[in-house]
Amino acid sequence: MNEADFIQEMMKQANLSEAQGGMVNEIFQSNFIGGDKNKNMIVNLIAEKLGVDQAQAEMIYTIGAGLLATGVLNKIMGIFKRK
C-alpha cells in the first residue's frame, strides 16, 4: 500500500480530512515499528496532533496498524503468487 492509498483509506475508515490523514501517515511513517511497539506514543501523538480524545486516537491507531499489516501481507502473498 502506498502513501496515497494509506491516506485515502484512513480518510474513509476513520472519517478524517485529507490533512488529518496526512498527519496520521506522517506519525506512522516516523514511529510505527510493528506489533504494539510504540503504540502508546503513537496514540498520544495522534491525540495531540489531531486534537482528538484518547479513545478516538486509539481507534485511528487500530485502523492504521491494520492497514499497514494488510499491505505487508499483500506484498508477501504477491511474491508467492508470482512464482
C-alpha positions in Angstrom: 0.0 0.0 0.0 1.5 3.3 -1.0 1.2 6.6 0.9 -1.7 8.0 -1.1 -3.7 4.7 -0.7 -3.0 4.7 3.1 -4.2 8.3 3.4 -7.3 7.6 1.4 -8.2 4.6 3.4 -7.6 6.5 6.7 -9.9 9.2 5.4 -12.6 6.7 4.5 -12.4 4.3 7.5 -11.7 6.9 10.3 -13.7 9.7 8.8 -10.7 12.0 8.6 -9.9 15.0 6.4 -7.1 14.8 3.9 -4.9 16.9 6.1 -5.6 14.7 9.1 -5.0 11.6 7.1 -1.6 13.1 6.0 -0.7 13.8 9.7 -1.6 10.2 10.7 0.5 8.9 7.8 3.5 11.0 8.9 3.1 9.8 12.5 3.0 6.1 11.4 6.0 6.6 9.0 8.1 8.2 11.7 7.1 5.9 14.6 5.5 2.6 13.6 7.7 -0.5 14.2 5.1 -3.2 14.1 3.1 -5.0 16.6 2.3 -2.9 19.7 5.8 -1.3 20.0 5.4 2.5 20.3 1.6 2.1 20.4 1.2 4.4 23.4 3.5 7.0 21.9 1.7 6.9 18.5 -1.8 7.1 20.1 -0.6 10.1 22.2 0.8 11.8 19.1 -2.4 11.2 17.1 -4.5 12.7 20.0 -2.2 15.7 20.2 -1.8 16.4 16.5 -5.4 15.8 15.6 -6.9 17.2 18.7 -9.0 14.1 19.5 -9.5 12.2 22.7 -7.6 9.0 23.6 -10.5 6.7 22.6 -10.7 8.2 19.1 -6.9 8.2 18.8 -6.8 4.5 19.8 -9.4 3.8 17.1 -7.3 5.7 14.5 -4.2 3.7 15.6 -6.1 0.4 15.2 -7.2 1.3 11.7 -3.8 2.5 10.7 -2.0 -0.5 12.1 -4.5 -2.8 10.4 -4.0 -1.1 7.0 -0.2 -1.4 7.3 -0.4 -5.1 8.3 -2.8 -5.8 5.3 -0.4 -4.0 3.0 2.6 -6.1 4.1 0.6 -9.3 3.9 -0.5 -8.4 0.4 3.1 -7.9 -0.7 4.2 -11.2 0.8 1.3 -13.0 -0.9 2.2 -11.3 -4.2 5.7 -12.7 -4.0 4.4 -16.2 -3.7 1.8 -15.8 -6.4 4.4 -14.7 -9.0 6.3 -18.0 -8.8 
